[in-house]
Amino acid sequence: MFGLQASSAAASWVVGRMGTDAHLYDDPEDASIPALLDSRFDADRIDALKRLLALIAQGVDVAHLFPQVVKNVAAQSLEVKKLVYLYLLHYAEKRQNEALLSINIFQKDLSDINPLVRAWALRTMAGIRLHVVAPLVLVAVKKCARDPSAYVRKCAAYALCKLFDLLPEESTTLEEIVDVLFSDNSPGVVGAAAVAFKSVCPNCLALISKHFRRLCETLPDIEEWYQITLIEILLRYVIARHGLVKDSVMFASNLSLVAQGGVTVDTMSYTQPTSVGGISGTRPNIMLLRHYIEEHPGCFDREDDKFSSPSVTTSTNDDVAILLKCTSPLLWSQNSGVVLAAASVHWIMAPVEEVKRIVGPILFTLRSSPDAAYVVLGDILVFAKTAPLLFAPYDEDFFICSSDPYQTRALKLEILTTIASESSIPAIFEEFEDYIKDPNRRFVADTVAAIALCAQKLPSISSTCLEGLLSLVFYESSITNSVHLDGEDIVLVQAILSIKAIVKIDAASHEKVIIRLVRRLDKIKQPAARSLIIWIFGEYSSVGNLIPKIIPPVLKYLAWSFAAEVLETKLQILNASAKVIIHSAEEHLEEFKRIMAYITDLAACDLNYDVRDRARFISNLLPCGKTSLNENDSTCQSHSQDIRKELADHIFGGKIPTTSHSDSNYRIYLPGSLSQVVLHAAPGYAPLPKPQSMELIYHTIKLTRDTANSSESNNSNAESESSYESGSVYDSESEGGGLSDKDATGSSQYPNDDGHNLHHRQDNQEAPLVHMYDDNVDQGQTGRNVEDNLSSLISTDLTELMSKSALESWLDEAPALPAVQESMQKSIARVSFTNRSFERKPKLHTLLDPSNTSGLSVIYAFSAEISPISRLLVCIDLFVENNTTDQLTDIIIKSEEASISKDEMDQTSEGSASIPTLAPVEEIRSLAPQQTVKMILQVHFHHHLLPLKLSVLCNGKRHPAKLHPDIAYFVRPLPMDLNAFLCKENQLRGVFEYARR
Amino acid sequence: MLQCVFLLSDSGEVMVEKQMTAHRVDRAICGWFWEYVLAHAAGDPSKVVVSPTHYLFQVYRHGVTFLACTQVEMPPLMAIEFLSRVADVLTDYLGDLNEDIIKDNFVIVYQILDEMMDNGFPLTTEPNILKEMIAQPNIVSKMLNVVTGKSSAIGNKLPDATASFVHWRTTVVKDASNEAYVSIVEELDACVNREGVLVKCEACGDIVVNSSLPGVPELTLSFANPTIINDVRFHPCVRFRPWESSQILSFVPPDGQFKLMSYRVKKLKTTPIYVKPQLSSDLGNCRVNVMVGIRNDPGKPIDSITVQFQLPPLIASADLTANHGTVDILADQTCLWTIGHIPKDKAPSLSGNLRLEEGLAHLHVFPTFQVKFRIMGVALSGLQIDRLEVKNTPSAPYKGFRAQTQAGRYEVRS
């Protein structure tokens, strides 16, 4: 019967395996793979490729067959192709040269009529990551981004991410493709574009602004994975653009507003600043805010109030409202990642009274996706610490069930203690009582610790807690005495620790508890538990009325048992008796001193160094009877006694500094991030952008867009106008033109937007926000108005007198301009300044790459400052960084050609003007590891675009380098008064012509 | 961005290794992980583990550990949800999930992984589309493979759905039988504390739809009493607006069986059955007595009742008998009492004696009893489907409804 069953089971197993690839996995090398690969039949080749795959799966290196496999890439059969691709992707990086062989086939496949073939070719071509073919891939991606098949476009977006690793210098081109993909009308492609955005240009939030509304609206239609990514991007955009919401949790001072209807609010228990959790008033929220945005400490420095004024917005802001509206249905998503991402948007941006809508969905994910529970609970813990009342009504969701793993249990316990309030504590306590009987002893110990935390938070229940804990101590001690099992005593020790923590708050009123605990001493055998009780006894020996009465018998008992104790208990006995001596009243002092002397005598003969040491120390500090060596010099004696007393008081009577809960150094990261789970900043973690940091860029885009829209013929106008704006325009509208020439003509526009990509964090000087707009409407009366407005708006240094020489510095050798006549027509361009601050980020160029120079990295950026030596010199900021672990010494930067001498500086002689020259710079004596030094280089470029040849000497080695000039910085600002400006402006043909008509 | 996905067997062997990005992960990390599991977590590892070199995410299903590695910040839930999606898709494809099945079908596993993730980010995860791209192994294809020696699991055409707005539905559903079945599957979570008080009782339900409809049908499902629902979550096909405004589910279904919606009804008053455990111990003996009976008759038969508990540690021997059903003590010190139906004439009870280890007079830890049962034909939360409308189909389809409740996390502490 059984045999029959067994054979039928075996038969079904055989049938189950029949036709699968089982035999290939079991024995991949039982056939000659190279021979099969060269076979003419697809079936053989598939067989061989499957064997190779099996070997890869088992961790065998089969890279040596690369050439034979690669040639199969040309096969017609899709299955062969797919298997070859799998192999290629696995090994291409190891075998770069052979992988090149496949490129032609990919190129051919890219124009196949089957979109699947195109998509695969693109995925594989980008996936094999060969630097040599990266430009080819870029071309392919550009083409595929406009492919008729949405799937291919989606793959193009993925290929962008891969390309970015290979071609970081092409980031502008890649951004343009991201932009194209964002405008796609298939939700799948838009979602994939979000992924590409995240890896190509995560800080280029200005790109989002023109798509923002549409992205929000497509949010529900795109796939869940993309939703997670896109929600995060949109949140960052809104914060960078509009700032935080004023009435959100981030700024709420009193979170009692968050409380749900039926719950009686007991704000007192949360606003006690002394309570353990530190959950008080406004502090944690500002702290939360700091943790989320910490990257820019400048804006939070001294006063938090100051911060709240400039960079907040309200939830009625259109963009904020639409983001909240479009993310709220996502709280019903079946993917817990989406729920958490949507919830964190609401947590950060929604008004306080609406935050509670996230609670239900988040808690539901605990049940509906159990795998996610651990991560979600970690985030709930942060939410609950900030706004305990939000979760207070849901305590039963955090009740622990027997199937929860240990980590989940620990988190749930912590949340329960955080949200416990006067009204919910009875139910929570009943639960805790049940948990104490749980078979998992570590969890029981945690529960006991949680009880103490609750009691510290809600003093009204402390006596109930103590009763429970005492009976637990008695019960546990009886068990652990009879059975010795690993981890059994942690509960007992933790229970005593908890008692100690509760007693500490108000020792006098709990003295009976202390007495009962001490009386139990002879029943408790655990050394750790014993020492704890002895410590409690010593610490509170002078507290209350009853404890002093029990001191003599206890002390005698301790002296009697001293010899049998273990090390830590012996030390505690010594300490405790010293404390008793210090605090005891006169009448018993002699008796105690005798006991003390007995104990120190015993201890002085102990086997352990530490005990002997401690005994000697204490007997010197507190002379107990027999120390009277020489009575004659009594003054000296009394003096030293005073010092001893002082010392002893300090050592034994000193209050222990209240060990603040880990809250102070508790780091909080953005909800839903990996960093929040692992509690350290994972590589690549980026806090939220600084609120309203992209204000300027947004305005100017709007401006350029408006003007560009007005008519075709105005294009030149719009451009010139935008280039007036201190080079801050992000040129997002120029899809075709912006690509081609970024070196010469567009350079005034680029520094800023490239600076954004590099995400280089520097403090830049603040500049006023310039807002320029046309004022065609009331042309008639502008004349006077403009002058009034401007003279009142423009700061005084702009209206300083204009000198001829200053004018000449536009182009230094330019001949004096002919005198200008007063024009009848006035300008109608209007400039307004607001007090908005913004950062200008300079474009950074690399002078020396650390990989070539054994760790010395030099980056330069052109600065707009005027050289103190001569106006003809262009200032360049140089950032010298040491990337090695060693000290670098004697870094000298000098020109390959001779540098200019002082007297030559102002001359513009034709002879030496052909090559750029460098003003002498001081050397850097030494550079510590990871240190960055900024220095200023002053170069006379003589208005040529020739690079300056430099040699950098470091540690005695010479590194050649070339510094390429940026033509935009040859131009100098020219101060002039309004009238002069207006008449000069009239001479500029073609710029303002259209307005004059 | 996930750098690598590994599939580990129950013994820690690497069955499948799929590198996702250029930053290759050496499979030595699996060895580290396995040692970590054995050393620290006692088979209960956290879902996110920090190794010296990588952050690891893991999901465990039926003896297979799905392990993913990354070195950079990414939403951890994305990784965990992705791994569980991989597990679901593989289960769906291969019928079941275990070590042997993964090894036998490793080529399909590779192809699915490659399609589901590209460059460390999920690409195509919709099972319907995947099935068109990579054929599901079935008896016919296996036989064909055996007879002809040829097979092609790869679809040679791009599924149309990749381009469509309803990305979960294949555009051309062939041989549809024009039927739609809606079933409510509820799980009852309850917790009874040591005093016998019902601490928590709630029902978590799924609405599972099995649709086999031609064309692009429009379905509308409404409930008689939607207000009792506390929490919801939906399949991507459900439109949010109709639910927001009038609690109606409006959707274009994917083909085949899928979970349309999950919901939770909290604060239920009673449970259909009671379980009353009593443990009393003295002098090294512990008497166990468990009674089971019907508390609140749901009107339909309750079957497949089982009561399970972990024997406390420090037990020398156990002697347990029941007056109805069978009692088994499993290898991991679990006592399983299979009751089945509750007979009309007597109340089932389990009684017996646990002999404690030498020197232990009293039991100090008490087990938690997990109760399982099943009731066909009833949704205990009381949720009722009002009606299902199907539009946009050539002929009126056949519609079917059913309901079922089973025990979820039903726990009785003793």
Chai-1 contact restraints between the chains, C-beta under 6 A:
chainA,res_idxA,chainB,res_idxB,connection_type,confidence,min_distance_angstrom,max_distance_angstrom,comment,restraint_id
A,R17,B,D104,contact,1.0,0.0,6.0,A-B,restraint_1
A,M18,B,V146,contact,1.0,0.0,6.0,A-B,restraint_2
A,G19,B,K142,contact,1.0,0.0,6.0,A-B,restraint_3
A,G19,B,N145,contact,1.0,0.0,6.0,A-B,restraint_4
A,G19,B,V146,contact,1.0,0.0,6.0,A-B,restraint_5
A,T20,B,D104,contact,1.0,0.0,6.0,A-B,restraint_6
A,T20,B,N105,contact,1.0,0.0,6.0,A-B,restraint_7
A,D21,B,V107,contact,1.0,0.0,6.0,A-B,restraint_8
A,A22,B,D104,contact,1.0,0.0,6.0,A-B,restraint_9
A,Y25,B,K103,contact,1.0,0.0,6.0,A-B,restraint_10
A,Y25,B,F106,contact,1.0,0.0,6.0,A-B,restraint_11
A,A43,B,G149,contact,1.0,0.0,6.0,A-B,restraint_12
A,A43,B,K150,contact,1.0,0.0,6.0,A-B,restraint_13
A,K50,B,V107,contact,1.0,0.0,6.0,A-B,restraint_14
A,L53,B,Y110,contact,1.0,0.0,6.0,A-B,restraint_15
A,A57,B,V16,contact,1.0,0.0,6.0,A-B,restraint_16
A,A57,B,F106,contact,1.0,0.0,6.0,A-B,restraint_17
A,G59,B,R27,contact,1.0,0.0,6.0,A-B,restraint_18
A,L78,B,I154,contact,1.0,0.0,6.0,A-B,restraint_19
A,L78,B,N156,contact,1.0,0.0,6.0,A-B,restraint_20
A,E79,B,S152,contact,1.0,0.0,6.0,A-B,restraint_21
A,E79,B,I154,contact,1.0,0.0,6.0,A-B,restraint_22
A,K82,B,I154,contact,1.0,0.0,6.0,A-B,restraint_23
A,L86,B,Y110,contact,1.0,0.0,6.0,A-B,restraint_24
A,P115,B,L158,contact,1.0,0.0,6.0,A-B,restraint_25
A,L116,B,L158,contact,1.0,0.0,6.0,A-B,restraint_26
A,R123,B,D118,contact,1.0,0.0,6.0,A-B,restraint_27
A,R129,B,A22,contact,1.0,0.0,6.0,A-B,restraint_28
A,A150,B,A163,contact,1.0,0.0,6.0,A-B,restraint_29
A,Y151,B,L158,contact,1.0,0.0,6.0,A-B,restraint_30
A,Y151,B,T162,contact,1.0,0.0,6.0,A-B,restraint_31
A,Y158,B,D118,contact,1.0,0.0,6.0,A-B,restraint_32
A,Y158,B,N119,contact,1.0,0.0,6.0,A-B,restraint_33
A,C161,B,N119,contact,1.0,0.0,6.0,A-B,restraint_34
A,K162,B,N119,contact,1.0,0.0,6.0,A-B,restraint_35
A,V195,B,F121,contact,1.0,0.0,6.0,A-B,restraint_36
A,W225,B,P122,contact,1.0,0.0,6.0,A-B,restraint_37
A,I228,B,P75,contact,1.0,0.0,6.0,A-B,restraint_38
A,I228,B,M78,contact,1.0,0.0,6.0,A-B,restraint_39
A,P329,B,F240,contact,1.0,0.0,6.0,A-B,restraint_40
A,W332,B,V232,contact,1.0,0.0,6.0,A-B,restraint_41
A,W332,B,R233,contact,1.0,0.0,6.0,A-B,restraint_42
A,W332,B,F234,contact,1.0,0.0,6.0,A-B,restraint_43
A,Q334,B,R233,contact,1.0,0.0,6.0,A-B,restraint_44
A,N335,B,E81,contact,1.0,0.0,6.0,A-B,restraint_45
A,S336,B,L77,contact,1.0,0.0,6.0,A-B,restraint_46
A,G337,B,P75,contact,1.0,0.0,6.0,A-B,restraint_47
A,G337,B,L77,contact,1.0,0.0,6.0,A-B,restraint_48
A,G337,B,M78,contact,1.0,0.0,6.0,A-B,restraint_49
A,G337,B,E81,contact,1.0,0.0,6.0,A-B,restraint_50
A,L340,B,L77,contact,1.0,0.0,6.0,A-B,restraint_51
A,G360,B,D231,contact,1.0,0.0,6.0,A-B,restraint_52
A,F364,B,D231,contact,1.0,0.0,6.0,A-B,restraint_53
A,F364,B,R264,contact,1.0,0.0,6.0,A-B,restraint_54
A,R367,B,C204,contact,1.0,0.0,6.0,A-B,restraint_55
A,S368,B,S262,contact,1.0,0.0,6.0,A-B,restraint_56
A,D371,B,V59,contact,1.0,0.0,6.0,A-B,restraint_57
A,D371,B,I80,contact,1.0,0.0,6.0,A-B,restraint_58
A,D371,B,S84,contact,1.0,0.0,6.0,A-B,restraint_59
A,A372,B,L77,contact,1.0,0.0,6.0,A-B,restraint_60
A,A372,B,I80,contact,1.0,0.0,6.0,A-B,restraint_61
A,Y374,B,K47,contact,1.0,0.0,6.0,A-B,restraint_62
A,V375,B,P76,contact,1.0,0.0,6.0,A-B,restraint_63
A,V375,B,L77,contact,1.0,0.0,6.0,A-B,restraint_64
A,E396,B,K200,contact,1.0,0.0,6.0,A-B,restraint_65
A,C401,B,R409,contact,1.0,0.0,6.0,A-B,restraint_66
A,C401,B,E411,contact,1.0,0.0,6.0,A-B,restraint_67
A,S402,B,T368,contact,1.0,0.0,6.0,A-B,restraint_68
A,S402,B,E411,contact,1.0,0.0,6.0,A-B,restraint_69
A,P405,B,D44,contact,1.0,0.0,6.0,A-B,restraint_70
A,Y406,B,D44,contact,1.0,0.0,6.0,A-B,restraint_71
A,Q407,B,S46,contact,1.0,0.0,6.0,A-B,restraint_72
A,D434,B,N193,contact,1.0,0.0,6.0,A-B,restraint_73
A,D434,B,R194,contact,1.0,0.0,6.0,A-B,restraint_74
A,D434,B,R413,contact,1.0,0.0,6.0,A-B,restraint_75
A,K437,B,V365,contact,1.0,0.0,6.0,A-B,restraint_76
A,K437,B,F366,contact,1.0,0.0,6.0,A-B,restraint_77
A,P439,B,V365,contact,1.0,0.0,6.0,A-B,restraint_78
A,I479,B,H364,contact,1.0,0.0,6.0,A-B,restraint_79
A,S482,B,G359,contact,1.0,0.0,6.0,A-B,restraint_80
A,S482,B,L360,contact,1.0,0.0,6.0,A-B,restraint_81
A,V483,B,G359,contact,1.0,0.0,6.0,A-B,restraint_82
A,V483,B,L360,contact,1.0,0.0,6.0,A-B,restraint_83
A,G672,B,P75,contact,1.0,0.0,6.0,A-B,restraint_84
A,L674,B,E73,contact,1.0,0.0,6.0,A-B,restraint_85
A,L674,B,M74,contact,1.0,0.0,6.0,A-B,restraint_86
A,L674,B,P76,contact,1.0,0.0,6.0,A-B,restraint_87
A,V677,B,V48,contact,1.0,0.0,6.0,A-B,restraint_88
A,V677,B,P76,contact,1.0,0.0,6.0,A-B,restraint_89
A,V678,B,V50,contact,1.0,0.0,6.0,A-B,restraint_90
A,A682,B,E73,contact,1.0,0.0,6.0,A-B,restraint_91
A,P683,B,V72,contact,1.0,0.0,6.0,A-B,restraint_92
A,G684,B,V72,contact,1.0,0.0,6.0,A-B,restraint_93
A,G684,B,E73,contact,1.0,0.0,6.0,A-B,restraint_94
A,Y685,B,E73,contact,1.0,0.0,6.0,A-B,restraint_95
